[in-house]
Each structure stands twice: as C-alpha cells, then as structure tokens.
C-alpha cells in the first residue's frame, strides 16, 4: 500500500492494518521529512486519543492529514505505532 499526496509517496508498506476502512501504516514506513507534529487531538470512544501530523509537500500544507494513537486503548492495541491518512491523501495498492 502507498499513501500519496501532492505527487509524493508519504508512506509505503505491505504491512498495513485496516481499521474502520482506513489503512494504518507502520510509523517506520513514513517518509518523515513530510511530517510535522500538530497540536490537534481528538478522542475516539474505543481507540483512545488521536494525535495528528500536518503534511508538508512541495511547499503545500495539508493540516492534520495523518493521525495516530500513541497510547491506544486495549481494544485498539493493534494500531500502536501505526499512522492513518485522510484529507485528500490517496491510499492505494
């Protein structure tokens, strides 16, 4: 699987985990030069508190386009260390 935005591959892995229709990529698959920490956090009742990354590619910013759970609840422990995408990031095989 690949996560692509603005013509660049942000992450690539054959080891994604699908939860609620979203592919979560191992954090080791991220091209870290495109990611900047965001202060945004949201709460999921069964996964826990999500933290976000802004994605910066070719001078264009996609705010909070990636999210992860640094301390997921037990039910979502399979996504510990994984990152998912939205906001126009294309995820495809």
The 8 nearest C-alpha neighbors of each residue, nearest first, counted from 0:
[[1, 92, 12, 91, 11, 13, 90, 2],
 [2, 0, 11, 91, 90, 10, 92, 3],
 [1, 3, 90, 10, 9, 89, 8, 88],
 [4, 2, 8, 89, 7, 9, 88, 1],
 [3, 5, 88, 6, 7, 89, 8, 2],
 [4, 6, 7, 56, 3, 57, 59, 88],
 [5, 7, 4, 3, 8, 56, 57, 9],
 [8, 6, 3, 4, 5, 9, 56, 2],
 [7, 9, 3, 10, 2, 1, 4, 6],
 [10, 8, 2, 30, 3, 29, 7, 33],
 [11, 9, 29, 2, 28, 8, 1, 30],
 [10, 12, 1, 28, 0, 2, 9, 29],
 [11, 13, 14, 0, 28, 15, 24, 1],
 [12, 14, 0, 15, 11, 24, 1, 92],
 [13, 15, 12, 16, 24, 25, 0, 23],
 [16, 14, 24, 23, 22, 13, 12, 17],
 [15, 17, 23, 22, 18, 14, 24, 78],
 [18, 16, 22, 21, 20, 23, 15, 19],
 [19, 17, 21, 20, 16, 22, 23, 78],
 [18, 20, 21, 17, 22, 16, 23, 83],
 [19, 21, 18, 17, 22, 23, 16, 83],
 [22, 20, 17, 18, 19, 23, 83, 84],
 [23, 21, 17, 16, 15, 83, 24, 18],
 [22, 24, 83, 82, 16, 15, 81, 17],
 [23, 25, 15, 81, 82, 26, 83, 22],
 [26, 24, 81, 27, 28, 80, 82, 15],
 [25, 27, 81, 28, 29, 80, 82, 24],
 [26, 28, 25, 29, 24, 30, 80, 81],
 [29, 27, 10, 26, 25, 11, 12, 24],
 [30, 28, 10, 31, 26, 27, 9, 11],
 [31, 29, 9, 32, 10, 33, 28, 34],
 [30, 32, 33, 34, 29, 9, 35, 28],
 [31, 33, 30, 34, 35, 55, 29, 56],
 [32, 34, 55, 31, 54, 56, 30, 9],
 [35, 33, 54, 31, 32, 53, 52, 55],
 [34, 36, 53, 52, 54, 37, 33, 55],
 [37, 35, 52, 53, 51, 34, 38, 50],
 [36, 38, 52, 51, 39, 53, 35, 63],
 [37, 39, 40, 36, 51, 50, 52, 63],
 [40, 38, 37, 51, 50, 41, 63, 49],
 [41, 39, 50, 49, 48, 38, 51, 42],
 [42, 40, 49, 48, 43, 39, 50, 47],
 [41, 43, 48, 47, 49, 44, 40, 46],
 [42, 44, 47, 46, 45, 48, 41, 49],
 [43, 45, 46, 47, 42, 48, 72, 41],
 [44, 46, 43, 47, 72, 74, 75, 71],
 [47, 45, 75, 72, 43, 71, 44, 74],
 [46, 48, 43, 71, 72, 42, 45, 44],
 [49, 47, 42, 41, 68, 43, 40, 50],
 [50, 48, 68, 41, 40, 67, 42, 66],
 [49, 51, 40, 67, 66, 68, 39, 48],
 [52, 50, 66, 63, 37, 65, 39, 67],
 [51, 53, 36, 37, 63, 65, 35, 34],
 [52, 54, 62, 63, 35, 64, 61, 37],
 [53, 55, 34, 61, 33, 60, 64, 52],
 [54, 56, 60, 33, 59, 58, 61, 34],
 [57, 55, 59, 58, 33, 54, 5, 60],
 [58, 56, 59, 55, 5, 60, 7, 6],
 [57, 59, 56, 55, 60, 54, 61, 5],
 [60, 58, 56, 55, 57, 61, 5, 54],
 [59, 61, 55, 54, 62, 58, 56, 53],
 [62, 60, 54, 64, 53, 55, 63, 59],
 [63, 61, 53, 64, 60, 54, 52, 37],
 [62, 64, 53, 52, 51, 65, 61, 37],
 [65, 63, 85, 86, 62, 84, 53, 61],
 [66, 64, 84, 52, 83, 51, 63, 85],
 [67, 65, 51, 83, 50, 82, 52, 49],
 [66, 68, 82, 50, 49, 81, 69, 51],
 [67, 69, 49, 71, 70, 50, 48, 79],
 [70, 68, 71, 67, 79, 80, 50, 49],
 [71, 69, 68, 72, 79, 47, 48, 76],
 [72, 70, 47, 68, 46, 76, 75, 69],
 [71, 73, 46, 47, 75, 74, 76, 70],
 [72, 74, 76, 75, 71, 46, 77, 45],
 [75, 73, 72, 76, 46, 45, 71, 77],
 [76, 74, 46, 77, 73, 72, 71, 78],
 [75, 77, 73, 79, 78, 71, 74, 72],
 [76, 78, 75, 79, 16, 74, 81, 80],
 [79, 77, 81, 76, 75, 80, 23, 16],
 [78, 80, 76, 81, 77, 68, 71, 69],
 [79, 81, 26, 25, 78, 69, 82, 68],
 [80, 82, 25, 24, 78, 26, 23, 79],
 [81, 83, 67, 23, 24, 66, 26, 25],
 [84, 82, 23, 66, 65, 22, 24, 67],
 [85, 83, 65, 64, 88, 66, 82, 86],
 [84, 86, 64, 88, 87, 65, 83, 89],
 [87, 85, 64, 88, 84, 61, 63, 65],
 [86, 88, 85, 89, 4, 64, 84, 61],
 [89, 87, 4, 85, 3, 86, 84, 2],
 [90, 88, 3, 2, 87, 4, 91, 85],
 [89, 91, 2, 1, 3, 88, 0, 92],
 [92, 90, 1, 0, 89, 2, 3, 22],
 [91, 0, 1, 90, 13, 2, 11, 12]]
